[in-house]
């Protein structure tokens, strides 16, 4: 309770001053903000793009255009200490200026132990140990001229062989200088994961072309084998091809219809083609990503907008109140944003991000701090704490 002396001390400050609009309608303004925030952030977001995958004509094969992907229904792993993957493909056009995913694997922690991709004038390789943060700027790459190709659309065969010595990329049957020394396969340790053919829909741009087949082994293919396969891609359809006991999965894409393809090797998981694109390599519940992983320009804008959006909440809560309301506003912004982000993980087209929670809380705290700046707010002296 305030003593009479405290009351008298406040009287000269409050006598004759009528409450302002914010003070009179504070509760209503806060309620309106909460309703507005929920309406904007919990409405269905932009639906994921339709999966642009389709059967090649003439076949066999899968044609990838716009956004497209095929996902394995189970993991494909090797524990022998060796691992090989081959991609029989035909480049569709000269790529654009951004990196493009062709094929990758992801594990139960949504980490990609191996990714094969392309950039405008060459090829990229990513491994979990060599690029643990998955930063595109840290990807290893090799130029088209360094692997003996005149143009990227002369590509017909890619392979990666992983052993205890690291991972190496082969282009059209020839070993390239592109290696990942830390991305190794060790005896008894699973290497591989769920197979993702095409884009992960997390910031990479589109690879366009036809994939004729994919083969995965739990042994290291030799240089002579890779050269032979690259020169004679028809070997993929040879019945003797599947007799290799080290084949984990073999996809020939011969069905020509439907939304899945089967492995020619018993035990290999089917690949299915979702109706709409998915983000299989990104957590949707309180992710640490502000937006898509390598879309850094828009990610920065998104953080800024999230901060600005919650500034009014902090201003209304702390307007003409004591300094401790700065902390209350910060806590309110955090709690409201956390609740919204948790619900967002269940809303189609939305994603849940811890970065958004931090940004919103920062905005509310910043708004409350602005009410402490006498140079910006000279409408009158502070009133007593009306908590």
C-alpha positions in Angstrom: 0.0 0.0 0.0 1.1 3.5 -0.7 1.6 5.8 2.4 -0.1 9.2 2.6 3.3 10.8 1.9 3.6 8.7 -1.3 0.1 9.8 -2.4 1.0 13.5 -1.7 4.2 13.1 -3.7 2.2 11.9 -6.7 -0.5 14.5 -6.5 1.4 17.4 -8.2 2.2 15.0 -11.2 -1.4 13.7 -11.8 -3.6 16.6 -10.7 -5.4 18.2 -13.7 -4.2 15.6 -16.3 -6.8 13.5 -18.0 -5.8 10.0 -19.1 -4.8 9.8 -22.7 -6.4 7.6 -25.4 -3.8 4.8 -24.9 -4.4 4.8 -21.1 -8.2 4.8 -21.4 -8.4 2.1 -24.0 -5.2 0.1 -23.1 -7.0 -3.2 -22.5 -9.0 -2.9 -25.7 -5.9 -2.1 -27.7 -4.0 -5.1 -26.3 -7.0 -7.4 -27.0 -7.2 -6.0 -30.6 -3.5 -6.6 -31.1 -3.8 -10.2 -29.9 -6.7 -10.8 -32.2 -4.9 -9.2 -35.2 -1.7 -11.2 -34.5 -3.7 -14.5 -34.3 -5.7 -13.7 -37.5 -2.6 -12.9 -39.5 -0.3 -15.6 -38.3 -2.7 -18.5 -37.8 -4.5 -18.2 -41.1 -3.5 -20.8 -43.7 -0.3 -19.7 -45.3 0.6 -20.0 -49.0 0.0 -23.7 -49.8 3.1 -25.7 -50.8 3.7 -25.9 -54.5 2.3 -28.8 -56.4 5.0 -31.5 -57.0 6.1 -30.9 -60.6 7.5 -34.4 -61.1 6.2 -36.4 -64.1 7.1 -39.5 -66.0 9.5 -39.0 -68.9 8.1 -39.3 -72.4 9.7 -41.3 -73.9 10.6 -43.3 -70.8 11.9 -44.8 -68.7 12.7 -42.0 -66.3 11.3 -39.2 -64.2 11.3 -35.6 -65.5 11.9 -32.9 -62.9 10.5 -29.4 -63.6 9.7 -26.4 -61.5 9.6 -27.8 -57.9 9.8 -31.6 -57.9 10.8 -34.4 -55.6 10.6 -38.1 -54.9 11.1 -39.5 -51.4 11.9 -43.0 -50.2 9.4 -44.6 -47.8 12.3 -46.0 -45.7 16.0 -45.5 -45.1 18.7 -46.9 -47.3 21.9 -47.4 -45.2 25.1 -49.3 -45.4 27.1 -50.5 -42.4 29.9 -52.1 -44.3 32.2 -49.1 -44.2 31.6 -48.3 -47.9 28.8 -46.7 -49.8 28.2 -45.8 -53.4 25.3 -44.0 -55.3 24.9 -43.6 -59.0 22.6 -41.3 -60.8 21.8 -41.8 -64.5 20.5 -38.5 -65.8 20.1 -36.1 -68.6 20.4 -32.4 -67.9 17.4 -30.4 -69.1 18.9 -26.9 -69.6 21.8 -24.6 -68.7 21.2 -24.0 -65.0 20.4 -20.6 -63.5 22.6 -18.7 -61.0 21.8 -20.5 -57.8 22.7 -23.9 -56.4 20.3 -26.8 -57.2 19.8 -30.1 -55.5 19.8 -33.3 -57.5 19.9 -36.1 -54.9 20.5 -36.3 -51.2 20.0 -38.5 -48.1 18.7 -37.4 -44.7 18.8 -39.2 -41.4 16.4 -39.4 -38.4 17.8 -36.1 -37.1 17.0 -34.4 -40.5 20.7 -34.0 -41.1 22.0 -34.7 -44.6 25.1 -36.9 -44.6 25.4 -36.5 -48.3 24.1 -34.1 -51.0 24.9 -34.0 -54.7 23.9 -30.8 -56.6 24.8 -28.4 -59.4 25.6 -24.8 -59.7 25.8 -22.8 -63.0 29.1 -24.0 -64.2 29.8 -27.1 -62.1 28.9 -29.5 -59.4 28.6 -29.3 -55.6 29.0 -31.8 -52.8 28.0 -31.6 -49.2 28.7 -34.0 -46.4 27.6 -33.9 -42.8 31.2 -33.8 -41.4 32.7 -31.5 -44.0 29.9 -28.9 -43.7 28.2 -29.6 -40.4 26.1 -26.4 -40.4 24.8 -27.0 -43.9 25.9 -23.5 -45.0 25.8 -23.3 -48.8 28.8 -21.0 -48.7 30.8 -24.0 -47.3 29.8 -26.5 -50.0 32.7 -28.1 -51.9 32.4 -27.6 -55.7 34.2 -28.3 -58.9 33.9 -26.5 -62.3 32.6 -28.1 -65.5 35.9 -27.4 -67.2 37.7 -29.3 -64.4 35.8 -32.5 -65.0 36.2 -32.5 -68.8 32.7 -31.3 -69.8 32.2 -28.6 -72.3 28.7 -27.7 -70.9 26.6 -28.9 -67.9 24.0 -30.4 -70.3 26.5 -32.9 -71.5 26.1 -34.6 -68.2 24.7 -38.2 -68.2 26.1 -39.9 -65.1 27.0 -38.8 -61.6 28.3 -41.0 -58.8 29.7 -40.6 -55.2 31.8 -43.2 -53.6 32.2 -43.1 -49.8 34.8 -45.1 -47.9 36.9 -44.7 -44.8 39.1 -42.4 -46.8 36.3 -39.9 -47.5 33.9 -39.2 -50.4 34.7 -38.6 -54.1 32.5 -37.3 -56.9 32.6 -39.0 -60.3 31.3 -37.2 -63.4 30.5 -39.3 -66.5 32.5 -42.2 -65.1 35.7 -40.1 -64.4 36.9 -39.3 -60.9 36.8 -35.6 -60.2 38.9 -33.5 -57.9 35.9 -32.9 -55.7 36.3 -34.8 -52.5 35.0 -34.6 -48.9 37.8 -35.9 -46.7 35.8 -36.0 -43.4 32.6 -37.6 -44.9 33.5 -41.2 -44.3 31.8 -44.5 -44.0 33.0 -46.8 -41.1 32.3 -50.5 -40.5 29.3 -51.0 -38.3 28.2 -47.4 -38.5 25.1 -46.6 -40.6 25.8 -44.3 -43.6 22.9 -43.1 -45.8 19.3 -42.4 -44.8 16.1 -41.6 -46.5 16.6 -40.9 -50.2 15.5 -37.5 -51.6 15.6 -37.2 -55.3 15.0 -33.6 -56.4 14.6 -30.5 -54.3 14.0 -30.3 -50.5 12.0 -27.1 -50.9 14.1 -25.3 -48.4 15.7 -22.5 -50.3 17.5 -24.2 -53.1 16.5 -23.5 -56.7 15.1 -25.9 -59.2 17.1 -28.6 -61.1 15.5 -29.4 -64.4 16.2 -32.6 -66.2 15.4 -36.3 -66.5 16.7 -39.0 -64.1 16.8 -42.3 -65.8 17.8 -44.4 -62.8 19.4 -44.5 -59.4 21.5 -47.3 -57.9 22.8 -47.5 -54.3 25.4 -50.0 -53.0 27.0 -51.0 -49.7 30.4 -51.2 -51.3 32.8 -48.9 -53.1 32.4 -49.1 -56.9 35.7 -49.2 -58.7 36.8 -46.7 -61.4 36.4 -49.3 -64.2 32.9 -50.1 -63.1 31.8 -46.5 -63.0 33.4 -45.8 -66.4 31.6 -48.8 -67.9 28.2 -47.8 -66.3 28.6 -44.2 -67.5 29.4 -45.3 -71.1 26.7 -47.9 -71.3 23.7 -46.5 -69.3 21.5 -49.3 -70.9 23.2 -51.6 -68.4 20.7 -50.3 -65.9 18.0 -52.4 -67.6 20.2 -55.5 -67.7 18.9 -58.3 -65.6 22.4 -59.1 -64.4 22.6 -55.7 -62.9 20.4 -56.7 -60.0 22.5 -59.8 -59.3 25.1 -57.7 -57.4 24.6 -58.7 -53.8 25.8 -55.3 -52.6 22.9 -53.4 -54.3 20.8 -51.8 -51.6 18.3 -50.3 -54.0 17.8 -49.8 -57.7 15.3 -47.5 -59.3 14.7 -47.8 -63.0 11.5 -45.7 -63.2 9.9 -48.0 -65.6 6.3 -47.8 -64.4 5.3 -44.8 -66.5 2.3 -44.0 -64.4 1.2 -43.5 -60.8 2.8 -41.7 -57.9 5.4 -44.2 -56.9 8.1 -46.4 -58.2 9.5 -49.7 -56.8 13.0 -50.8 -56.3 14.2 -53.5 -58.6 16.1 -55.0 -55.6 14.0 -56.8 -53.0 14.0 -55.0 -49.7 14.7 -51.6 -51.3 12.0 -49.1 -50.2 9.6 -47.6 -52.7 9.9 -44.0 -53.8 6.7 -42.0 -53.7 5.9 -38.7 -55.3 3.8 -36.5 -52.9 1.0 -34.4 -54.4 2.6 -31.2 -53.0 6.2 -30.4 -52.2 7.4 -31.2 -48.7 10.3 -30.0 -46.5 11.6 -33.4 -45.3 14.9 -32.0 -44.2 13.6 -29.2 -42.0 11.8 -29.4 -38.7 8.4 -27.7 -38.7 8.1 -27.4 -34.9 10.0 -24.4 -33.4 12.8 -24.6 -36.0 15.9 -22.5 -35.6 15.5 -21.3 -39.2 13.8 -18.0 -39.8 12.9 -19.0 -43.3 14.4 -21.2 -46.0 18.0 -22.0 -45.2 20.0 -20.1 -47.8 17.5 -17.4 -48.6 19.5 -15.0 -46.4 18.1 -11.7 -47.8 14.5 -12.5 -47.2 15.3 -14.2 -43.8 16.8 -10.8 -42.6 13.7 -9.0 -43.7 11.5 -11.5 -42.1 13.3 -11.0 -38.7 13.0 -7.2 -39.1 9.3 -7.4 -39.9 8.6 -9.7 -36.9 10.4 -7.2 -34.6 8.4 -4.2 -36.0 5.1 -6.1 -35.8 5.3 -6.4 -32.0 6.6 -2.9 -31.2 3.0 -1.5 -30.8 2.3 -4.2 -28.2 5.2 -3.0 -26.1 4.3 0.7 -26.5 0.7 0.1 -25.4 1.7 -2.0 -22.4 4.4 0.3 -21.1 2.9 3.7 -22.0 3.0 6.0 -18.9 3.8 3.1 -16.6 6.8 2.3 -14.4 10.0 0.9 -15.8 9.2 -2.6 -14.7 6.5 -2.7 -17.4 9.4 -3.0 -20.0 10.0 -6.5 -18.5 6.3 -7.3 -18.5 6.0 -6.3 -22.2 9.0 -8.4 -23.1 7.5 -11.4 -21.3 4.0 -10.8 -22.9 5.5 -10.6 -26.4 7.5 -13.8 -25.8 4.5 -15.7 -24.4 2.1 -14.6 -27.1 4.6 -15.4 -29.9 5.5 -18.8 -28.4 1.8 -19.8 -28.3 1.3 -18.6 -31.9 4.3 -20.5 -33.1 3.3 -23.7 -31.4 -0.2 -23.5 -33.0 1.4 -22.6 -36.4 3.1 -26.0 -36.6 -0.3 -27.5 -37.2 -1.5 -24.9 -39.7 -1.2 -25.9 -43.4 1.3 -23.7 -45.2 2.8 -22.4 -42.0 6.1 -23.2 -40.2 7.0 -22.8 -36.5 10.2 -20.9 -35.7 12.1 -20.1 -32.5 13.6 -17.2 -34.5 10.2 -15.7 -34.8 9.6 -16.0 -31.1 12.8 -14.2 -30.3 12.1 -11.5 -32.9 8.6 -10.9 -31.6 9.7 -10.7 -28.0 12.5 -8.3 -29.0 9.9 -6.1 -30.8 7.7 -5.9 -27.7 10.6 -5.1 -25.5 11.9 -2.5 -27.9 8.4 -0.9 -28.0 8.4 -0.7 -24.2 11.8 0.8 -24.2 10.7 3.5 -26.6 8.3 4.8 -24.0 11.3 5.5 -21.7 12.8 8.0 -24.2 11.8 11.5 -23.2 13.0 12.9 -26.5 10.4 10.9 -28.3 7.5 11.0 -25.9 6.9 14.4 -24.3 3.1 14.1 -23.8 3.5 14.5 -20.0 5.2 13.0 -17.0 4.8 9.4 -15.9 1.8 8.5 -13.8 2.1 6.1 -10.9 2.3 2.4 -11.6 -1.2 1.3 -12.4 -0.5 -2.4 -12.3 
